[in-house]
Amino acid sequence: MSKVIQLHNRRHEREVEDKFIELLDREVKTEGKVKPLSTSLIERMDALRLKAEQAKARAEILEG
């Protein structure tokens, strides 16, 4: 029985996510209220994420 509930919850989460994506897409394309992130910002976020992962890996090596 718990599997059915989990499936129902997952399906609901997916529906909410789909509706949010549709809303965001409409806002970006039609309404113009939401602007896409700039490429430079995304590249900076990726660089920071990579540095964080490298620092975590170094810390794990030192602890291990």
MIDREN-856840 format. One record per atom (N, C-alpha, C, O, CB): residue number from 1; chain; atom name; x, y, z. Coordinates in pm, 1 decimal, decimal comma. Each point is the difference from the previous one (the first is absolute). Glycine has a CB too. Layout:
! MIDREN-856840
+--------+------+-------+----------+----------+----------+
: martor : sero : tivex :       xx :       yy :       zz :
+--------+------+-------+----------+----------+----------+
:    NUM :    A :    CA :        X :        Y :        Z :
...
+--------+------+-------+----------+----------+----------+
//
This chain:
! MIDREN-856840
+--------+------+-------+----------+----------+----------+
: martor : sero : tivex :       xx :       yy :       zz :
+--------+------+-------+----------+----------+----------+
:      1 :    A :     N :     81,5 :   -119,0 :      0,0 :
:      1 :    A :    CA :    -81,5 :    119,0 :      0,0 :
:      1 :    A :     C :     86,5 :    126,3 :      0,0 :
:      1 :    A :     O :    -35,3 :     99,2 :    -63,8 :
:      1 :    A :    CB :   -144,3 :   -226,2 :    183,8 :
:      2 :    A :     N :    292,0 :    123,8 :    -49,2 :
:      2 :    A :    CA :     84,9 :    119,0 :      5,0 :
:      2 :    A :     C :     59,1 :     32,3 :   -137,3 :
:      2 :    A :     O :     28,7 :    116,2 :    -28,9 :
:      2 :    A :    CB :     24,5 :   -168,0 :    268,3 :
:      3 :    A :     N :    -35,0 :    -48,2 :   -322,9 :
:      3 :    A :    CA :     50,8 :     25,0 :   -135,1 :
:      3 :    A :     C :    -99,5 :     83,1 :    -80,5 :
:      3 :    A :     O :     40,9 :     86,3 :    -77,6 :
:      3 :    A :    CB :     87,5 :   -302,3 :     85,7 :
:      4 :    A :     N :   -256,1 :    191,8 :      8,9 :
:      4 :    A :    CA :   -102,8 :     74,9 :    -71,6 :
:      4 :    A :     C :      1,3 :    145,5 :     44,4 :
:      4 :    A :     O :    -11,0 :     90,5 :    -82,7 :
:      4 :    A :    CB :   -129,5 :   -298,2 :     61,3 :
:      5 :    A :     N :    153,6 :    230,3 :    150,3 :
:      5 :    A :    CA :      4,0 :    135,7 :     52,7 :
:      5 :    A :     C :    123,4 :     71,8 :    -51,9 :
:      5 :    A :     O :     -8,3 :    116,2 :    -39,5 :
:      5 :    A :    CB :   -116,5 :   -188,8 :    245,2 :
:      6 :    A :     N :    238,0 :      5,8 :   -206,1 :
:      6 :    A :    CA :    121,5 :     62,2 :    -50,2 :
:      6 :    A :     C :    -13,5 :     33,3 :   -148,3 :
:      6 :    A :     O :     45,0 :    106,0 :    -43,4 :
:      6 :    A :    CB :     88,9 :   -231,0 :    214,9 :
:      7 :    A :     N :   -194,1 :     38,0 :   -248,3 :
:      7 :    A :    CA :    -21,1 :     25,0 :   -141,5 :
:      7 :    A :     C :    -93,5 :    118,4 :    -18,8 :
:      7 :    A :     O :     23,3 :     84,8 :    -86,1 :
:      7 :    A :    CB :     13,7 :   -327,9 :     35,5 :
:      8 :    A :     N :   -142,1 :    249,3 :    130,5 :
:      8 :    A :    CA :    -93,2 :    112,2 :     -7,0 :
:      8 :    A :     C :     71,3 :    131,1 :     32,8 :
:      8 :    A :     O :    -18,2 :    100,2 :    -69,0 :
:      8 :    A :    CB :   -171,6 :   -253,2 :    132,3 :
:      9 :    A :     N :    270,7 :    151,5 :     41,9 :
:      9 :    A :    CA :     74,0 :    120,2 :     38,1 :
:      9 :    A :     C :     97,3 :     41,2 :   -109,3 :
:      9 :    A :     O :     13,3 :    118,5 :    -30,8 :
:      9 :    A :    CB :    -35,5 :   -182,5 :    271,0 :
:     10 :    A :     N :     89,0 :    -32,6 :   -297,7 :
:     10 :    A :    CA :     96,0 :     30,3 :   -106,9 :
:     10 :    A :     C :    -72,8 :     57,1 :   -121,8 :
:     10 :    A :     O :     48,1 :     94,4 :    -62,6 :
:     10 :    A :    CB :    104,6 :   -278,7 :    144,8 :
:     11 :    A :     N :   -266,7 :    128,0 :   -115,3 :
:     11 :    A :    CA :    -77,6 :     48,8 :   -113,4 :
:     11 :    A :     C :    -45,0 :    143,9 :     24,7 :
:     11 :    A :     O :      5,6 :     83,5 :    -90,3 :
:     11 :    A :    CB :    -82,6 :   -318,5 :     40,2 :
:     12 :    A :     N :     32,9 :    263,4 :    171,6 :
:     12 :    A :    CA :    -42,4 :    135,5 :     35,0 :
:     12 :    A :     C :    117,8 :     97,1 :     -9,0 :
:     12 :    A :     O :    -14,3 :    109,7 :    -54,1 :
:     12 :    A :    CB :   -164,4 :   -204,1 :    204,8 :
:     13 :    A :     N :    293,4 :     55,5 :    -98,9 :
:     13 :    A :    CA :    119,4 :     83,9 :     -8,0 :
:     13 :    A :     C :     35,7 :     29,7 :   -145,2 :
:     13 :    A :     O :     36,6 :    112,2 :    -34,6 :
:     13 :    A :    CB :     45,9 :   -209,6 :    250,6 :
:     14 :    A :     N :    -93,7 :     -3,2 :   -298,8 :
:     14 :    A :    CA :     30,7 :     16,0 :   -142,9 :
:     14 :    A :     C :    -98,1 :     97,2 :    -66,9 :
:     14 :    A :     O :     40,6 :     82,7 :    -81,6 :
:     14 :    A :    CB :     53,2 :   -317,0 :     77,0 :
:     15 :    A :     N :   -221,3 :    224,5 :     39,0 :
:     15 :    A :    CA :   -100,7 :     90,7 :    -55,8 :
:     15 :    A :     C :     27,3 :    144,3 :     41,4 :
:     15 :    A :     O :    -10,7 :     91,5 :    -81,6 :
:     15 :    A :    CB :   -157,4 :   -277,6 :     85,1 :
:     16 :    A :     N :    202,9 :    205,9 :    122,0 :
:     16 :    A :    CA :     31,0 :    134,0 :     49,4 :
:     16 :    A :     C :    123,2 :     53,9 :    -72,7 :
:     16 :    A :     O :      2,7 :    115,9 :    -41,3 :
:     16 :    A :    CB :   -102,6 :   -171,3 :    267,8 :
:     17 :    A :     N :    200,0 :    -28,3 :   -241,6 :
:     17 :    A :    CA :    121,9 :     41,0 :    -70,4 :
:     17 :    A :     C :    -30,4 :     36,4 :   -145,5 :
:     17 :    A :     O :     49,8 :    100,7 :    -50,5 :
:     17 :    A :    CB :     86,0 :   -249,4 :    201,6 :
:     18 :    A :     N :   -216,3 :     68,0 :   -217,8 :
:     18 :    A :    CA :    -37,3 :     27,6 :   -139,0 :
:     18 :    A :     C :    -74,7 :    132,4 :    -12,7 :
:     18 :    A :     O :     25,6 :     77,6 :    -92,1 :
:     18 :    A :    CB :    -37,0 :   -323,7 :     49,6 :
:     19 :    A :     N :    -80,6 :    271,7 :    134,8 :
:     19 :    A :    CA :    -75,6 :    125,8 :     -3,3 :
:     19 :    A :     C :     91,8 :    119,5 :     23,4 :
:     19 :    A :     O :    -16,3 :    104,6 :    -62,8 :
:     19 :    A :    CB :   -187,5 :   -225,7 :    144,9 :
:     20 :    A :     N :    299,7 :    105,5 :      7,7 :
:     20 :    A :    CA :     94,1 :    109,0 :     25,5 :
:     20 :    A :     C :     84,2 :     27,4 :   -124,0 :
:     20 :    A :     O :     22,2 :    115,7 :    -35,6 :
:     20 :    A :    CB :    -15,7 :   -176,6 :    279,5 :
:     21 :    A :     N :     40,1 :    -43,9 :   -309,1 :
:     21 :    A :    CA :     80,7 :     17,2 :   -121,2 :
:     21 :    A :     C :    -81,3 :     68,4 :   -109,5 :
:     21 :    A :     O :     51,3 :     86,9 :    -70,5 :
:     21 :    A :    CB :     82,5 :   -291,5 :    130,2 :
:     22 :    A :     N :   -259,8 :    165,8 :    -74,1 :
:     22 :    A :    CA :    -86,7 :     65,3 :    -98,9 :
:     22 :    A :     C :    -18,0 :    148,7 :     32,3 :
:     22 :    A :     O :      6,8 :     84,7 :    -89,0 :
:     22 :    A :    CB :   -126,4 :   -303,4 :     51,4 :
:     23 :    A :     N :     96,9 :    249,2 :    164,3 :
:     23 :    A :    CA :    -16,0 :    139,0 :     42,6 :
:     23 :    A :     C :    127,7 :     79,6 :    -26,3 :
:     23 :    A :     O :     -5,7 :    110,9 :    -53,3 :
:     23 :    A :    CB :   -159,1 :   -183,8 :    229,0 :
:     24 :    A :     N :    277,1 :     18,1 :   -139,4 :
:     24 :    A :    CA :    127,5 :     67,6 :    -20,7 :
:     24 :    A :     C :     25,9 :     21,6 :   -149,0 :
:     24 :    A :     O :     44,6 :    107,4 :    -40,5 :
:     24 :    A :    CB :     43,9 :   -209,8 :    252,3 :
:     25 :    A :     N :   -116,5 :      0,8 :   -292,8 :
:     25 :    A :    CA :     18,0 :     11,9 :   -144,0 :
:     25 :    A :     C :    -88,1 :    111,5 :    -56,9 :
:     25 :    A :     O :     44,7 :     79,8 :    -82,3 :
:     25 :    A :    CB :     11,5 :   -324,8 :     70,4 :
:     26 :    A :     N :   -179,8 :    249,3 :     56,2 :
:     26 :    A :    CA :    -92,4 :    103,7 :    -46,7 :
:     26 :    A :     C :     47,5 :    139,4 :     42,2 :
:     26 :    A :     O :     -6,4 :     94,7 :    -78,3 :
:     26 :    A :    CB :   -182,9 :   -260,3 :     90,5 :
:     27 :    A :     N :    236,7 :    177,2 :    111,3 :
:     27 :    A :    CA :     49,2 :    128,9 :     49,3 :
:     27 :    A :     C :    120,2 :     47,4 :    -81,0 :
:     27 :    A :     O :     11,4 :    118,5 :    -31,2 :
:     27 :    A :    CB :    -94,3 :   -176,0 :    260,7 :
:     28 :    A :     N :    172,5 :    -34,8 :   -263,3 :
:     28 :    A :    CA :    119,8 :     36,6 :    -75,6 :
:     28 :    A :     C :    -36,4 :     38,2 :   -142,8 :
:     28 :    A :     O :     47,9 :    101,1 :    -51,4 :
:     28 :    A :    CB :     89,9 :   -254,9 :    194,1 :
:     29 :    A :     N :   -221,7 :     73,9 :   -206,8 :
:     29 :    A :    CA :    -28,4 :     19,1 :   -142,1 :
:     29 :    A :     C :   -107,3 :    104,9 :    -27,3 :
:     29 :    A :     O :     13,0 :     76,5 :    -95,6 :
:     29 :    A :    CB :     52,2 :   -311,7 :     62,3 :
:     30 :    A :     N :   -168,4 :    241,1 :    112,8 :
:     30 :    A :    CA :   -114,4 :     85,0 :    -30,0 :
:     30 :    A :     C :     -3,0 :    125,7 :     84,8 :
:     30 :    A :     O :     -3,9 :    111,5 :    -52,1 :
:     30 :    A :    CB :   -120,3 :   -313,8 :    -13,3 :
:     31 :    A :     N :    126,0 :    183,6 :    193,1 :
:     31 :    A :    CA :    -17,7 :    112,4 :     92,1 :
:     31 :    A :     C :    124,5 :     88,2 :      7,7 :
:     31 :    A :     O :    -11,1 :    121,6 :     15,1 :
:     31 :    A :    CB :   -148,6 :   -261,3 :    115,9 :
:     32 :    A :     N :    275,7 :     80,1 :   -141,1 :
:     32 :    A :    CA :    124,0 :     76,2 :      8,0 :
:     32 :    A :     C :     35,6 :     45,6 :    139,1 :
:     32 :    A :     O :     86,3 :     86,1 :     17,0 :
:     32 :    A :    CB :   -130,4 :    -14,2 :   -243,8 :
:     33 :    A :     N :    -20,9 :   -128,4 :    327,0 :
:     33 :    A :    CA :     27,8 :     40,7 :    138,4 :
:     33 :    A :     C :    122,1 :    -71,5 :     57,4 :
:     33 :    A :     O :     62,5 :     48,3 :     94,4 :
:     33 :    A :    CB :   -306,2 :     -4,3 :    -63,7 :
:     34 :    A :     N :    276,7 :   -157,7 :    -87,7 :
:     34 :    A :    CA :    113,2 :    -79,4 :     47,0 :
:     34 :    A :     C :    102,5 :     -3,5 :   -111,7 :
:     34 :    A :     O :    -33,0 :    -31,9 :   -114,2 :
:     34 :    A :    CB :   -113,3 :   -109,6 :    268,0 :
:     35 :    A :     N :    269,3 :    173,7 :   -121,5 :
:     35 :    A :    CA :    106,1 :      0,8 :    -99,1 :
:     35 :    A :     C :     91,4 :   -121,5 :     22,7 :
:     35 :    A :     O :     26,3 :    -37,1 :    114,4 :
:     35 :    A :    CB :    -36,8 :    291,4 :   -130,2 :
:     36 :    A :     N :     58,2 :   -315,2 :    -91,4 :
:     36 :    A :    CA :     94,7 :   -111,2 :     14,8 :
:     36 :    A :     C :    129,5 :     48,6 :     65,1 :
:     36 :    A :     O :     36,8 :    116,8 :    -12,0 :
:     36 :    A :    CB :   -136,0 :   -230,0 :   -190,7 :
:     37 :    A :     N :    166,9 :     22,4 :    271,4 :
:     37 :    A :    CA :    128,2 :     34,3 :     60,2 :
:     37 :    A :     C :    103,1 :     21,0 :   -109,8 :
:     37 :    A :     O :     -4,5 :    -65,5 :   -104,1 :
:     37 :    A :    CB :    -52,2 :    -65,6 :    312,5 :
:     38 :    A :     N :    148,2 :    221,7 :   -184,8 :
:     38 :    A :    CA :    104,4 :     25,0 :    -98,8 :
:     38 :    A :     C :     97,7 :   -117,5 :     -2,4 :
:     38 :    A :     O :     16,9 :    -71,0 :     99,1 :
:     38 :    A :    CB :    -40,3 :    321,0 :    -65,9 :
:     39 :    A :     N :     86,4 :   -268,2 :   -147,1 :
:     39 :    A :    CA :     96,3 :   -108,8 :    -16,3 :
:     39 :    A :     C :    116,4 :     16,7 :     96,5 :
:     39 :    A :     O :     48,6 :    -98,4 :     55,8 :
:     39 :    A :    CB :   -113,6 :     76,2 :   -296,7 :
:     40 :    A :     N :    110,0 :    145,2 :    261,1 :
:     40 :    A :    CA :    113,5 :     22,5 :     90,0 :
:     40 :    A :     C :    -34,9 :    -38,4 :    143,9 :
:     40 :    A :     O :     85,0 :    -51,9 :     72,4 :
:     40 :    A :    CB :     -5,8 :    237,2 :   -222,2 :
:     41 :    A :     N :   -201,9 :   -160,6 :    191,2 :
:     41 :    A :    CA :    -41,6 :    -37,8 :    134,8 :
:     41 :    A :     C :     -4,1 :   -151,8 :     14,3 :
:     41 :    A :     O :     44,0 :    -54,6 :    101,2 :
:     41 :    A :    CB :   -177,5 :    266,7 :    -82,7 :
:     42 :    A :     N :     81,4 :   -278,9 :   -118,6 :
:     42 :    A :    CA :     -5,4 :   -146,6 :      3,2 :
:     42 :    A :     C :    140,5 :    -58,6 :      1,6 :
:     42 :    A :     O :     27,0 :    -95,2 :     73,3 :
:     42 :    A :    CB :   -246,2 :     99,7 :   -195,9 :
:     43 :    A :     N :    309,0 :     52,0 :     41,8 :
:     43 :    A :    CA :    138,7 :    -48,1 :     -1,5 :
:     43 :    A :     C :     66,2 :     21,5 :    135,7 :
:     43 :    A :     O :     74,3 :    -86,2 :     46,9 :
:     43 :    A :    CB :    -59,6 :    136,0 :   -292,9 :
:     44 :    A :     N :    -40,7 :     62,8 :    308,7 :
:     44 :    A :    CA :     56,5 :     27,9 :    132,8 :
:     44 :    A :     C :    -53,6 :    -97,7 :    104,1 :
:     44 :    A :     O :     75,2 :    -48,4 :     84,7 :
:     44 :    A :    CB :    -53,1 :    290,6 :   -146,2 :
:     45 :    A :     N :   -151,6 :   -271,1 :     55,2 :
:     45 :    A :    CA :    -59,8 :    -97,0 :     92,5 :
:     45 :    A :     C :     61,7 :   -138,0 :    -20,1 :
:     45 :    A :     O :     27,8 :    -70,2 :     97,3 :
:     45 :    A :    CB :   -242,6 :    201,4 :    -96,9 :
:     46 :    A :     N :    236,4 :   -170,5 :   -125,7 :
:     46 :    A :    CA :     63,5 :   -129,4 :    -29,1 :
:     46 :    A :     C :    142,4 :     -4,8 :     54,4 :
:     46 :    A :     O :     42,2 :   -101,4 :     55,5 :
:     46 :    A :    CB :   -183,8 :     79,6 :   -261,6 :
:     47 :    A :     N :    215,7 :    131,6 :    190,1 :
:     47 :    A :    CA :    136,8 :      5,0 :     50,6 :
:     47 :    A :     C :      2,1 :    -11,2 :    152,2 :
:     47 :    A :     O :     83,7 :    -70,8 :     56,0 :
:     47 :    A :    CB :    -16,9 :    211,7 :   -252,7 :
:     48 :    A :     N :   -158,1 :    -71,9 :    263,2 :
:     48 :    A :    CA :     -7,2 :     -9,0 :    146,1 :
:     48 :    A :     C :    -37,9 :   -140,5 :     45,4 :
:     48 :    A :     O :     54,2 :    -51,3 :     97,9 :
:     48 :    A :    CB :   -117,1 :    293,1 :    -88,8 :
:     49 :    A :     N :    -30,3 :   -303,2 :    -80,8 :
:     49 :    A :    CA :    -41,3 :   -136,1 :     33,2 :
:     49 :    A :     C :    118,3 :    -96,2 :    -14,4 :
:     49 :    A :     O :     20,3 :    -87,1 :     84,6 :
:     49 :    A :    CB :   -256,2 :    138,6 :   -160,5 :
:     50 :    A :     N :    313,9 :    -35,5 :    -31,8 :
:     50 :    A :    CA :    116,3 :    -85,2 :    -22,6 :
:     50 :    A :     C :    102,2 :     18,4 :    111,6 :
:     50 :    A :     O :     54,2 :    -98,3 :     50,5 :
:     50 :    A :    CB :    -92,7 :    110,6 :   -298,5 :
:     51 :    A :     N :     65,6 :    111,7 :    286,9 :
:     51 :    A :    CA :     94,6 :     25,3 :    109,2 :
:     51 :    A :     C :    -48,6 :    -63,2 :    130,7 :
:     51 :    A :     O :     80,0 :    -54,5 :     76,0 :
:     51 :    A :    CB :    -10,9 :    269,3 :   -187,6 :
:     52 :    A :     N :   -197,8 :   -207,9 :    137,3 :
:     52 :    A :    CA :    -55,4 :    -59,2 :    121,9 :
:     52 :    A :     C :     15,6 :   -151,9 :     -2,5 :
:     52 :    A :     O :     34,4 :    -60,7 :    101,4 :
:     52 :    A :    CB :   -198,6 :    250,9 :    -82,8 :
:     53 :    A :     N :    139,2 :   -251,0 :   -133,3 :
:     53 :    A :    CA :     15,2 :   -145,3 :    -12,1 :
:     53 :    A :     C :    146,2 :    -41,4 :     17,7 :
:     53 :    A :     O :     28,9 :   -101,5 :     63,3 :
:     53 :    A :    CB :   -227,6 :     94,5 :   -217,6 :
:     54 :    A :     N :    290,6 :     86,0 :     98,2 :
:     54 :    A :    CA :    142,6 :    -29,8 :     15,3 :
:     54 :    A :     C :     43,3 :     13,0 :    144,8 :
:     54 :    A :     O :     76,7 :    -82,5 :     49,8 :
:     54 :    A :    CB :    -36,2 :    162,1 :   -282,6 :
:     55 :    A :     N :    -88,8 :     23,1 :    300,4 :
:     55 :    A :    CA :     34,5 :     18,6 :    142,2 :
:     55 :    A :     C :    -56,2 :   -115,2 :     83,7 :
:     55 :    A :     O :     65,9 :    -47,7 :     92,4 :
:     55 :    A :    CB :    -64,2 :    299,1 :   -123,6 :
:     56 :    A :     N :   -121,7 :   -295,3 :     -0,9 :
:     56 :    A :    CA :    -59,0 :   -112,0 :     72,2 :
:     56 :    A :     C :     81,4 :   -127,1 :    -22,1 :
:     56 :    A :     O :     23,3 :    -76,4 :     93,6 :
:     56 :    A :    CB :   -250,1 :    181,9 :   -115,5 :
:     57 :    A :     N :    269,8 :   -127,7 :   -102,0 :
:     57 :    A :    CA :     80,3 :   -118,1 :    -29,8 :
:     57 :    A :     C :    131,9 :      3,1 :     75,6 :
:     57 :    A :     O :     44,2 :   -101,7 :     53,3 :
:     57 :    A :    CB :   -150,2 :     88,0 :   -278,8 :
:     58 :    A :     N :    169,6 :    132,5 :    230,0 :
:     58 :    A :    CA :    126,2 :     11,3 :     74,9 :
:     58 :    A :     C :    -22,1 :    -26,4 :    149,5 :
:     58 :    A :     O :     81,4 :    -66,5 :     64,1 :
:     58 :    A :    CB :      3,0 :    233,3 :   -234,0 :
:     59 :    A :     N :   -192,6 :   -115,5 :    224,1 :
:     59 :    A :    CA :    -29,9 :    -19,5 :    141,2 :
:     59 :    A :     C :    -23,5 :   -147,7 :     30,1 :
:     59 :    A :     O :     43,0 :    -50,2 :    103,9 :
:     59 :    A :    CB :   -142,0 :    280,8 :    -93,1 :
:     60 :    A :     N :     30,8 :   -300,0 :   -101,9 :
:     60 :    A :    CA :    -26,0 :   -142,4 :     20,0 :
:     60 :    A :     C :    129,7 :    -79,4 :     -5,4 :
:     60 :    A :     O :     16,7 :    -96,6 :     74,4 :
:     60 :    A :    CB :   -245,0 :    123,7 :   -174,3 :
:     61 :    A :     N :    319,9 :     12,6 :     12,6 :
:     61 :    A :    CA :    130,0 :    -68,8 :     -8,3 :
:     61 :    A :     C :     77,5 :     20,7 :    130,0 :
:     61 :    A :     O :     58,8 :    -94,1 :     53,2 :
:     61 :    A :    CB :    -53,2 :    125,2 :   -305,1 :
:     62 :    A :     N :     -5,7 :     90,3 :    302,1 :
:     62 :    A :    CA :     71,4 :     29,4 :    124,4 :
:     62 :    A :     C :    -62,1 :    -73,6 :    118,9 :
:     62 :    A :     O :     72,1 :    -45,9 :     88,7 :
:     62 :    A :    CB :     -9,6 :    270,4 :   -181,3 :
:     63 :    A :     N :   -193,3 :   -235,8 :     95,1 :
:     63 :    A :    CA :    -67,1 :    -67,9 :    110,8 :
:     63 :    A :     C :     15,5 :   -151,3 :     -9,7 :
:     63 :    A :     O :      4,4 :    -69,2 :    101,7 :
:     63 :    A :    CB :   -168,1 :    257,5 :    -89,0 :
:     64 :    A :     N :    172,0 :   -238,8 :   -134,4 :
:     64 :    A :    CA :      1,4 :   -144,9 :    -24,6 :
:     64 :    A :     C :    130,2 :    -58,6 :     30,4 :
:     64 :    A :     O :     18,5 :   -120,7 :    -15,1 :
:     64 :    A :    CB :   -184,2 :    147,5 :   -155,2 :
+--------+------+-------+----------+----------+----------+
//
